[in-house]
Amino acid sequence: MGSWGPRSFEDDIACDWLEDLLDSDPIAFFDHCLDLSGLDSLEMLACIGVVCTAEMIRGLLCGPRDGLPESAHRWLQQNDSLDVLVQSLVPSTVDGLRRVLSPDSEMYQQWDDAGPEFDAWHNNVESLLHELRLTVI
C-alpha cells in the first residue's frame, strides 16, 4: 500500500488524485468519482476517489480538515464558490463513504490487514462521514 499514514491524502494515489482534480472540471470529476453504480465491491481506486472527493466537498462546505496538503488548501480557497453546487453531491458522498467503510471494500481490507493503524484510518473516514451528514440540508 502506498500509504504513509491514515489520513485521506497520506497516500501516493490520493496525491495523484489531487493533481487530477487540479486539471479537471471539479463537478464532473466529483460526479465521476462518486458514480459507483454497477460496482458490487469497491476496488482501491474507487475508494480513494470517494474519500478524496469527500474531503474536498467537506472542505468546501465546512473548511479543510487537518492534514490536507497545501495544494488542497489552495484549491479550496480558489474554488470556494462551488459550495452551493457540491451540496447536491453530499448524499452520494455519504453513500460512497459507507461503502468504503464496508468490510467488502478493498481499502477497508488493506487497512484491516495493516494492523494497528486500522483504528486511526477507520476513525478518520468515520469522522468525515459524520461531518458530511451534518451538512445535509
C-alpha positions in Angstrom: 0.0 0.0 0.0 1.5 3.4 -1.0 0.3 4.9 2.3 2.3 6.6 4.9 -0.5 7.5 7.3 -4.2 7.1 7.9 -5.3 10.5 6.7 -7.0 10.8 3.3 -4.1 12.4 1.5 -1.3 10.3 3.1 -1.2 8.1 0.1 0.5 8.2 -3.2 -2.6 7.5 -5.3 -4.6 10.1 -3.3 -1.9 12.7 -4.1 -2.2 11.8 -7.8 -6.0 12.1 -7.5 -5.4 15.7 -6.2 -3.3 16.5 -9.2 -6.0 15.2 -11.5 -8.6 17.4 -9.7 -6.4 20.5 -10.3 -6.6 19.8 -14.1 -10.3 18.9 -14.2 -13.8 20.4 -14.2 -14.4 19.8 -10.4 -18.1 19.0 -10.5 -17.7 16.5 -13.4 -14.7 15.0 -11.7 -16.5 14.6 -8.4 -19.5 13.1 -10.2 -17.3 10.6 -11.9 -15.6 9.6 -8.6 -19.0 9.1 -6.8 -20.6 7.1 -9.6 -20.4 3.6 -8.0 -23.3 2.2 -10.0 -22.7 -1.4 -11.1 -19.9 -2.0 -8.6 -20.6 -4.9 -6.2 -17.5 -4.2 -4.2 -15.1 -1.2 -4.3 -11.6 -1.6 -5.5 -8.9 0.7 -4.1 -9.0 3.3 -6.8 -12.8 3.8 -6.4 -12.3 4.0 -2.6 -9.6 6.7 -2.9 -11.8 8.6 -5.3 -14.7 8.6 -2.8 -12.6 9.5 0.2 -10.7 12.3 -1.6 -13.9 13.7 -3.1 -15.5 13.6 0.4 -12.5 15.6 1.8 -12.8 18.3 -0.8 -16.6 18.6 -0.6 -16.3 18.8 3.2 -13.6 21.4 2.7 -15.8 23.5 0.5 -18.8 23.2 2.9 -17.1 23.4 6.3 -13.4 24.3 5.7 -10.5 21.9 5.4 -9.7 19.3 7.9 -6.2 18.9 9.5 -3.7 17.1 7.3 -4.7 18.3 3.9 -1.8 19.1 1.6 -1.1 22.8 0.8 -2.3 22.3 -2.8 -5.7 21.1 -1.5 -5.9 24.2 0.7 -5.1 26.4 -2.3 -7.7 24.6 -4.5 -10.3 25.0 -1.8 -9.6 28.8 -1.5 -9.7 29.2 -5.3 -13.0 27.3 -5.6 -14.9 28.3 -2.5 -17.8 29.4 -4.8 -18.6 25.8 -5.5 -20.0 25.2 -2.1 -23.6 25.6 -3.3 -23.0 23.3 -6.3 -21.4 20.5 -4.2 -24.3 20.4 -1.7 -26.3 18.2 -4.1 -23.4 15.7 -4.1 -23.4 15.2 -0.3 -26.0 12.3 -0.3 -24.0 10.2 -2.9 -20.8 11.1 -1.0 -22.2 9.8 2.3 -23.4 6.6 0.5 -19.9 6.2 -1.0 -18.2 6.6 2.3 -20.5 4.0 3.9 -19.4 1.6 1.1 -15.7 2.4 1.7 -16.3 1.6 5.4 -17.8 -1.8 4.5 -15.6 -4.9 5.0 -16.2 -5.6 1.3 -14.2 -2.6 0.2 -10.5 -3.1 -0.8 -9.5 0.0 1.2 -11.1 -1.5 4.3 -9.4 -4.8 3.8 -6.0 -3.3 3.2 -6.2 -1.1 6.3 -7.6 -4.1 8.3 -4.5 -6.1 7.2 -2.2 -3.2 8.2 -2.9 -3.8 11.9 -2.6 -1.1 14.5 -3.2 1.8 12.0 -6.7 0.4 11.2 -8.4 2.3 14.0 -6.9 5.6 13.1 -7.9 5.1 9.4 -11.4 4.0 10.3 -11.9 6.9 12.7 -10.7 9.4 10.0 -13.2 8.1 7.5 -16.0 7.7 10.0 -15.4 11.3 11.2 -15.5 12.6 7.6 -18.8 10.7 7.1 -20.3 12.1 10.3 -19.3 15.7 9.4 -20.8 15.4 5.9 -24.1 14.0 7.3 -24.3 17.2 9.3 -24.2 19.4 6.2 -27.3 17.8 4.6 -30.0 20.5 4.3 
